[in-house]
Amino acid sequence: MAAIPKLMMAEAATFPELTRFYYEEVVTRGHRLMAGVIERGIKNGEFRPVNVMVAAKLAMSPLMHAVVARHAFGSCMPEAFDVKKYLDTHIDLYLHGIAKQ
């Protein structure tokens, strides 16, 4: 399942309709879901006001990076790519950045 984004990037020019479908049905849906969570956090006073769609994309982008780094470069990285540590750090930085002070 994690190799699908890498495949979509590699074959985007060859299969533009499939890439568009994946973007609309998977990527955009994930962004909208995350935007809803952020919007709810703003309404509840947990998050400060931000551009919800940009914040959603910024929340999700490191997940894509983790997939690509692990599957495309994992065998040649000088140290093992610790996905858990990477995502824990991302979540910590992201939530502290969006939290209402």
Sequence and secondary structure as in RCSB ss.txt:
>XXXX:A:sequence
MAAIPKLMMAEAATFPELTRFYYEEVVTRGHRLMAGVIERGIKNGEFRPVNVMVAAKLAMSPLMHAVVARHAFGS
CMPEAFDVKKYLDTHIDLYLHGIAKQ
>XXXX:A:secstr
 THHHHHHHHHTTT HHHHHHHIIIIIHHHHHHHHHHHHHHHHTTSB    HHHHHHHHHHHHHHHHHHHHHSGG
G SS   HHHHHHHHHHHHHHHHB  
